[in-house]
Amino acid sequence: MLGEDVVGERGRKKRNEGMAKRIVIWPAYLAAGKTKREGRIVSIRYAVKAPKVEEIEKVARSLNLEPEVEKEKAYPRTHWEKSGRVFVVKRGRKGVIVKEIAKGIKELREKTMGTRR
């Protein structure tokens, strides 16, 4: 059954053997206001101003990454800011996934700005 401990070769337990591997996406990974040292992963070209976990979730859902949001979590480097985090299914390299989410947020914002005018 999923989520149960499974005994692998050599008698070692493997946790969540049948579950998809998940990675965390912090808003800091996409933030234009952060430096690489402060945690930004994407290049400044793809970075977005003040990304929200709701935007990350929406774009991740459109990319079929099965997002799970935890709003009250803080990025370790800025533990005093409760920015939240989003877990997504790992489908490829983390840098590529984060870049696609950043592109998606930019497109999402362009669409909403276009409807406001």
N, C-alpha and C positions, 0 to 999 in steps of 0.2 A: 504494500500500500504506500502511497505517496506520503512523504513527511516522516516516515518511520526510519529507525536506524536499520541499516542493512550491513550484515557482516560480509566483508570482501575477502579477497585472498589474504592469506597469512593471518586470518582471524581479526583483522582491524575493522572497526566500525566505520562505515561511510554514511554521513548524514545527508538526507534528502537526495538519495541516489537518482531517482527518476525525475526530479524537478528541473525545470529550466534554470540556467544560471542567470542571476540578476546582478545589475550594477547600479550604483547610486549616481544620480545627476543632481549636483548642487547648483543653485542659481549662480554662485560665484564662478562656475566653470564658463558661463556665457556672458558675464557682466563686462560691459565696455569700461566701466569705472574702476575695474580692478587691473592690476598688473599681472604678469605671468607669475611673479613671486607671490602675489596675494591669492593665487589660485585659479586664475583664468586659464582655460585650456585652449580655446579657439583663438585664432589670430584676430587682431583688432578689426580686420575687414568683416568678419562674421559676427563679432561680438554685438550684443544688444544692450541698450540702456535699461537698467533696473529690471531684469527679467523676473517674472513671478512664477511660483510653482504651478499656478493654475494654467499659465500659458505653456509651460513645459509639459504639463499633463495633457493638455488639448492636442499639442503637436505630436507627442509620443503616442497618443491614442490613434491619431490619423496615420502614423507610421506603423501601426499594429505592434507596438512594443509593450502592451499590457501594463500601463503605468499604475503605481501605487503611491499615493501622496502621504507624507507625514509632515504636517504643517508646523508643529511645535519643535522641530529639531534645529540645532544650530551648527553651522559649518565650524569645524574645530579651530580654524585659525581666527575666526571672529565669533567666539563662543557666546558673546553677549548679545548678538543679533539672531533672533529666531527667524531665519530665512526659510526654513522648511527644506525638504528634500524629496526627490522622486526616484523610486526604484523602477527600473525597466528591464525587460528581458534582453540579455546580451545576444545580439544578432550581428556579429562582426566586431571590429575594433572599437574600443571606447571613444577614441578621438573622432572617428568617422560618425559614430552615433551622435555625439555631442554637436558636431558640426552640422549635421542634418537637422537636429532640433533647433539650433540657432537660426539656420536658414528658414525653417518653418515659422519661427516666431516673427522674423522680419516680414515674411509674406503675410502672416496673419495680421500684423499691425498695419501693413499697407492696405489690406482689404478693409479693415475697420476705419482707417482714416479716409479711404475713398467713399465709404457710405455716409460719413459725417458731413461731407461737403455739400 
